[in-house]
Structure formats: C-alpha cells, structure tokens
Amino acid sequence: MLLPRRKTQRLRRGRISNPGDRYFITFCTKNRVALLTDEENGSAVIQAVKSSQGSGDFELIAATLMPDHVHLLLTLGHRLTVGQVAAKIKTLSRDQGKAAWRWQDEGFEHRVRTSELIEDYGLYIFMNPYRAGLCPLTAPWPWWLCPDPSKFLFLDGFKPQQGVPMEWLGHSDKIARKITTGD
C-alpha cells in the first residue's frame, strides 16, 4: 500500500512573515532522535539561537529545548522570513555540534495573533518538559531560555526553591489543546 505524498509545497504558499510580528515555532530532529538535551548538542542549539538573535534576525521571547525538538517564541526582525530564521538556527546548531545528526526538513510555525495571549505560549513552552515527565516539578529545566522574564506574569509565581506549582500542569494541558487545535 502506497502512502499519500505530502504536499508541503502548498503549505508554503500563503505563509506570512511580517517583521515585528510574534511567532511560535517548533522544529524536530530527523526521525525524532532524542539528542538535543545532551550537553554538546544542547549548547550548540542555544548558541545558534543566541547568535542568530544577536544578528537582529529576531528577538527571542522564550525557548525550550526538548530531547527531540525545539520550541521558540520570537518577534521577527526585518531581514529574514520565519522559515529563514528556522533554517539559520538549524544550520548553525548542526554545524556547531560534534555528533552527526540532522533536523527534519519541515517544522511548525504559527503567527501569534494580537488577540492571543503571549502568556499562554510562554507557559506552554515553559511547562513542556514538565508535562513530558522529563523533569521533576521541584527542579528547574536547564534548557529553558528567556532573556526577559518580566514579559511573563506566570514567572512571578515560579519559585525555584519551591518548584513548579502543580496546578500549572492542568492549565498548560488546556493551552496545549488550544495551541495545537487552534480553538
């Protein structure tokens, strides 16, 4: 039985890359190989994000590295499209890491509308490793990146010595459904 061919080229038509708009982006390792949170590869990805941001291509709002994917929340700069920003980060991180691995060609991107709360996306990204059971609620996730924590009200309720409030798990599940279904 032949599987249907993906028509991803059609998805590219109509993509909007507006400078100054906020975007939620996710991209995965090829075959979802879990290697991003080892020290070498994780550091390479973080360095790629930081150096790309430093070139003015985007302003990072928040990011989380998971073992097999990356979530980015950013404000797009004026020079590159959203796809070009993702491609630049992918290329830089793979070039800086020592292990032989690849990114998937495609990813997920969503322009965050002005009617949507950036807070929801930030909480979703923050809680992703806790929801996945990768980290106990009492420990900080080492691969969370947020240059300006004052952008998120929920971080006022996070006390590293006390851990993540249990009720955030249920709230982030609701946000996850909203983000992934568009409801």
FIMAR-354518 format. One line per 4 residues: number of its first residue (from 1); their letters; for each residue x, y, z of N, C-alpha, C. Coordinates in steps of 0.05 Angstrom, whole numbers, plus 5000, padded with zeros to 4 digits. Layout:
N
NUM = a = X:Y:Z:X:Y:Z:X:Y:Z ~ ... $
This chain:
183
1 = mllp = 5017:4976:5000:5000:5000:5000:5018:5025:5000 ~ 5013:5042:4981:5028:5067:4980:5016:5088:4998 ~ 5034:5102:5012:5025:5124:5029:5021:5149:5012 ~ 5003:5166:5019:4999:5191:5004:5024:5208:5007 $
5 = rrkt = 5030:5223:4986:5053:5241:4986:5044:5267:5000 ~ 5062:5277:5016:5056:5303:5030:5058:5325:5009 ~ 5040:5344:5011:5040:5367:4993:5049:5392:5008 ~ 5073:5390:5020:5082:5412:5036:5088:5437:5020 $
9 = qrlr = 5093:5434:4995:5098:5459:4979:5073:5477:4979 ~ 5049:5464:4979:5025:5480:4980:5022:5495:5007 ~ 5033:5483:5028:5033:5497:5054:5049:5522:5054 ~ 5070:5522:5038:5088:5545:5037:5074:5570:5026 $
13 = rgri = 5056:5565:5007:5041:5588:4995:5023:5600:5016 ~ 5023:5626:5018:5006:5639:5037:5019:5643:5064 ~ 5043:5633:5069:5056:5637:5094:5061:5667:5098 ~ 5057:5676:5121:5061:5704:5127:5085:5708:5144 $
17 = snpg = 5103:5725:5135:5127:5732:5151:5127:5762:5153 ~ 5114:5772:5174:5113:5801:5178:5133:5810:5199 ~ 5152:5827:5191:5171:5837:5211:5155:5850:5234 ~ 5164:5845:5258:5151:5856:5282:5130:5839:5294 $
21 = dryf = 5120:5819:5279:5100:5800:5289:5113:5779:5306 ~ 5097:5767:5324:5107:5746:5342:5100:5719:5329 ~ 5119:5700:5332:5115:5673:5321:5122:5652:5342 ~ 5107:5630:5341:5112:5606:5356:5122:5586:5335 $
25 = itfc = 5146:5575:5339:5158:5557:5320:5167:5532:5335 ~ 5163:5509:5322:5173:5483:5332:5187:5469:5309 ~ 5211:5459:5314:5223:5441:5294:5236:5418:5309 ~ 5238:5395:5294:5246:5369:5306:5271:5358:5293 $
29 = tknr = 5284:5341:5308:5306:5326:5296:5295:5306:5276 ~ 5311:5298:5257:5302:5278:5237:5296:5252:5252 ~ 5274:5240:5245:5264:5215:5258:5261:5218:5288 ~ 5258:5243:5297:5253:5249:5326:5275:5236:5344 $
33 = vall = 5299:5236:5334:5321:5225:5350:5326:5243:5374 ~ 5326:5231:5398:5328:5247:5423:5358:5251:5431 ~ 5368:5274:5421:5396:5280:5427:5402:5310:5433 ~ 5381:5326:5434:5385:5355:5437:5392:5363:5465 $
37 = tdee = 5384:5347:5485:5389:5356:5512:5415:5344:5524 ~ 5432:5332:5507:5458:5326:5518:5474:5352:5517 ~ 5495:5354:5533:5509:5380:5537:5519:5391:5511 ~ 5532:5375:5494:5544:5385:5470:5523:5396:5450 $
41 = ngsa = 5503:5380:5444:5483:5388:5424:5465:5410:5435 ~ 5457:5408:5460:5441:5429:5472:5455:5456:5472 ~ 5480:5455:5480:5496:5480:5479:5498:5492:5451 ~ 5501:5474:5431:5503:5483:5404:5477:5497:5395 $
45 = viqa = 5454:5485:5402:5429:5497:5395:5425:5524:5409 ~ 5431:5525:5435:5428:5550:5450:5446:5572:5438 ~ 5471:5564:5431:5489:5583:5419:5479:5593:5392 ~ 5468:5575:5376:5457:5583:5350:5433:5602:5353 $
49 = vkss = 5416:5597:5372:5394:5616:5378:5405:5643:5386 ~ 5424:5643:5404:5435:5669:5414:5449:5684:5392 ~ 5465:5670:5376:5480:5685:5355:5461:5695:5333 ~ 5440:5679:5327:5420:5689:5307:5405:5713:5318 $
53 = qgsg = 5398:5712:5343:5385:5735:5355:5403:5760:5355 ~ 5428:5755:5360:5448:5777:5361:5451:5791:5334 ~ 5445:5777:5312:5448:5789:5286:5423:5806:5279 ~ 5403:5806:5297:5379:5823:5292:5358:5810:5275 $
57 = dfel = 5361:5784:5270:5341:5770:5254:5315:5766:5268 ~ 5316:5766:5295:5292:5763:5312:5299:5771:5340 ~ 5278:5775:5356:5282:5779:5385:5270:5755:5398 ~ 5286:5741:5413:5276:5717:5427:5259:5725:5451 $
61 = iaat = 5236:5714:5453:5218:5718:5476:5223:5695:5496 ~ 5222:5670:5485:5227:5646:5502:5233:5623:5484 ~ 5247:5603:5495:5253:5578:5481:5256:5555:5501 ~ 5250:5531:5492:5255:5507:5507:5266:5486:5488 $
65 = lmpd = 5288:5474:5497:5298:5450:5483:5287:5426:5496 ~ 5276:5409:5479:5267:5382:5488:5286:5362:5475 ~ 5285:5337:5484:5304:5318:5473:5304:5316:5442 ~ 5281:5319:5430:5279:5315:5401:5267:5339:5386 $
69 = hvhl = 5262:5361:5400:5251:5384:5386:5257:5410:5402 ~ 5252:5432:5388:5256:5459:5400:5231:5475:5396 ~ 5223:5490:5417:5202:5509:5415:5214:5537:5418 ~ 5206:5555:5399:5215:5582:5400:5191:5601:5400 $
73 = lltl = 5193:5622:5415:5173:5643:5415:5189:5668:5409 ~ 5184:5682:5388:5201:5704:5380:5185:5726:5365 ~ 5198:5749:5364:5189:5771:5348:5207:5773:5323 ~ 5195:5771:5300:5210:5771:5275:5223:5797:5269 $
77 = ghrl = 5249:5796:5261:5263:5820:5252:5256:5828:5224 ~ 5271:5846:5212:5265:5856:5185:5280:5843:5162 ~ 5300:5827:5168:5317:5817:5147:5308:5790:5135 ~ 5300:5772:5153:5294:5744:5144:5264:5738:5148 $
81 = tvgq = 5255:5717:5133:5228:5707:5138:5229:5687:5161 ~ 5206:5678:5170:5204:5659:5192:5219:5633:5184 ~ 5214:5624:5160:5228:5599:5151:5258:5603:5149 ~ 5267:5626:5141:5296:5631:5140:5308:5632:5168 $
85 = vaak = 5294:5643:5187:5304:5643:5215:5307:5614:5225 ~ 5287:5598:5221:5288:5570:5229:5311:5556:5215 ~ 5314:5560:5189:5336:5547:5174:5363:5556:5184 ~ 5366:5581:5191:5392:5592:5201:5399:5578:5228 $
89 = iktl = 5379:5577:5246:5384:5564:5271:5391:5535:5268 ~ 5377:5521:5250:5382:5493:5245:5411:5489:5235 ~ 5418:5505:5215:5445:5502:5203:5467:5509:5223 ~ 5464:5531:5237:5485:5538:5257:5488:5518:5279 $
93 = srdq = 5466:5507:5289:5467:5488:5311:5479:5461:5302 ~ 5472:5453:5279:5483:5427:5269:5513:5430:5263 ~ 5521:5454:5253:5549:5458:5247:5566:5460:5272 ~ 5554:5470:5294:5570:5473:5319:5571:5448:5335 $
97 = gkaa = 5552:5430:5332:5552:5405:5347:5572:5385:5334 ~ 5581:5366:5350:5601:5347:5341:5588:5321:5330 ~ 5566:5313:5341:5553:5288:5333:5540:5291:5306 ~ 5539:5270:5291:5525:5270:5265:5495:5266:5269 $
101 = wrwq = 5480:5287:5263:5451:5286:5265:5439:5307:5247 ~ 5414:5305:5242:5400:5323:5224:5374:5333:5235 ~ 5364:5355:5224:5338:5365:5230:5318:5355:5209 ~ 5293:5353:5217:5272:5348:5197:5271:5372:5178 $
105 = degf = 5262:5368:5154:5260:5390:5135:5238:5409:5143 ~ 5216:5399:5152:5193:5416:5158:5192:5422:5188 ~ 5176:5441:5195:5171:5448:5223:5143:5459:5225 ~ 5137:5470:5248:5111:5482:5253:5116:5511:5260 $
109 = ehrv = 5100:5528:5248:5102:5556:5255:5073:5568:5256 ~ 5070:5586:5275:5044:5599:5279:5049:5628:5285 ~ 5037:5646:5270:5038:5674:5276:5019:5679:5299 ~ 5029:5690:5320:5012:5695:5344:4996:5720:5339 $
113 = rtse = 4970:5717:5337:4953:5740:5332:4952:5759:5356 ~ 4945:5783:5350:4944:5803:5372:4923:5796:5392 ~ 4902:5780:5384:4881:5772:5403:4890:5749:5421 ~ 4913:5736:5414:4922:5714:5430:4942:5724:5452 $
117 = lied = 4941:5710:5474:4958:5718:5496:4986:5706:5494 ~ 5006:5722:5493:5034:5713:5492:5040:5697:5517 ~ 5026:5704:5539:5029:5690:5564:5023:5660:5561 ~ 5002:5653:5546:4995:5625:5542:5018:5610:5528 $
121 = ygly = 5029:5622:5508:5051:5609:5493:5075:5606:5511 ~ 5082:5626:5526:5104:5625:5544:5101:5602:5565 ~ 5077:5600:5576:5072:5579:5596:5073:5552:5583 ~ 5062:5549:5559:5064:5523:5545:5093:5515:5540 $
125 = ifmn = 5109:5534:5531:5138:5527:5526:5152:5521:5552 ~ 5147:5536:5573:5159:5532:5599:5152:5504:5610 ~ 5126:5497:5608:5116:5472:5621:5121:5447:5604 ~ 5129:5450:5579:5132:5427:5562:5149:5404:5573 $
129 = pyra = 5173:5409:5584:5188:5387:5596:5176:5375:5620 ~ 5161:5391:5636:5147:5380:5660:5124:5363:5652 ~ 5109:5372:5632:5086:5356:5622:5095:5330:5610 ~ 5119:5330:5598:5130:5305:5586:5143:5287:5607 $
133 = glcp = 5145:5296:5632:5157:5280:5652:5188:5278:5651 ~ 5200:5298:5638:5229:5298:5635:5243:5310:5659 ~ 5228:5324:5675:5240:5339:5697:5220:5339:5720 ~ 5229:5334:5745:5210:5336:5768:5201:5365:5772 $
137 = ltap = 5178:5368:5782:5167:5395:5787:5184:5411:5806 ~ 5201:5398:5821:5218:5412:5841:5245:5421:5829 ~ 5250:5415:5804:5276:5422:5792:5272:5441:5769 ~ 5290:5460:5765:5288:5477:5741:5297:5461:5716 $
141 = wpww = 5284:5466:5694:5292:5453:5668:5316:5469:5658 ~ 5339:5456:5653:5363:5470:5645:5363:5482:5617 ~ 5344:5473:5600:5344:5482:5573:5321:5502:5567 ~ 5312:5516:5587:5293:5538:5584:5309:5564:5580 $
145 = lcpd = 5301:5580:5561:5315:5605:5555:5295:5627:5553 ~ 5298:5648:5569:5280:5671:5569:5296:5695:5576 ~ 5305:5711:5556:5322:5734:5561:5309:5755:5579 ~ 5282:5758:5578:5269:5779:5593:5245:5766:5608 $
149 = pskf = 5249:5754:5632:5228:5741:5646:5205:5760:5653 ~ 5209:5786:5653:5187:5805:5660:5165:5804:5639 ~ 5169:5792:5616:5149:5790:5596:5126:5770:5603 ~ 5131:5754:5624:5112:5734:5631:5104:5736:5660 $
153 = lfld = 5078:5741:5665:5068:5743:5692:5070:5717:5707 ~ 5067:5694:5693:5067:5668:5707:5094:5664:5721 ~ 5115:5675:5711:5142:5670:5723:5144:5683:5751 ~ 5126:5703:5756:5126:5714:5784:5117:5693:5804 $
157 = gfkp = 5102:5673:5795:5092:5652:5813:5111:5628:5814 ~ 5133:5629:5799:5152:5607:5800:5175:5613:5819 ~ 5177:5597:5839:5198:5599:5859:5216:5575:5856 ~ 5240:5577:5845:5257:5554:5840:5260:5536:5865 $
161 = qqgv = 5262:5548:5888:5266:5531:5912:5241:5515:5919 ~ 5217:5524:5910:5192:5510:5915:5183:5493:5892 ~ 5193:5499:5868:5186:5484:5844:5162:5495:5830 ~ 5153:5481:5810:5131:5489:5793:5105:5483:5807 $
165 = pmew = 5086:5502:5809:5060:5495:5821:5045:5473:5806 ~ 5035:5454:5820:5021:5431:5808:4998:5440:5790 ~ 4984:5461:5797:4961:5469:5780:4969:5479:5753 ~ 4994:5486:5749:5004:5494:5723:5002:5472:5702 $
169 = lghs = 5004:5447:5712:5003:5424:5693:4976:5423:5679 ~ 4954:5425:5694:4928:5425:5682:4923:5448:5664 ~ 4932:5472:5673:4929:5496:5656:4944:5493:5630 ~ 4969:5483:5632:4985:5481:5607:4974:5459:5588 $
173 = dkia = 4960:5439:5599:4946:5419:5582:4924:5433:5565 ~ 4909:5451:5578:4888:5466:5564:4900:5483:5542 ~ 4922:5497:5549:4936:5514:5530:4946:5497:5507 ~ 4957:5474:5513:4968:5456:5491:4946:5449:5472 $
177 = rkit = 4922:5442:5482:4900:5436:5464:4892:5460:5447 ~ 4892:5483:5459:4885:5508:5445:4906:5514:5423 ~ 4931:5512:5430:4952:5518:5410:4952:5498:5387 ~ 4949:5472:5393:4951:5452:5372:4925:5449:5356 $
181 = tgd = 4902:5457:5367:4878:5455:5351:4868:5482:5340 ~ 4879:5504:5350:4871:5530:5341:4845:5540:5354 ~ 4834:5525:5373:4809:5533:5386:4814:5555:5407 $
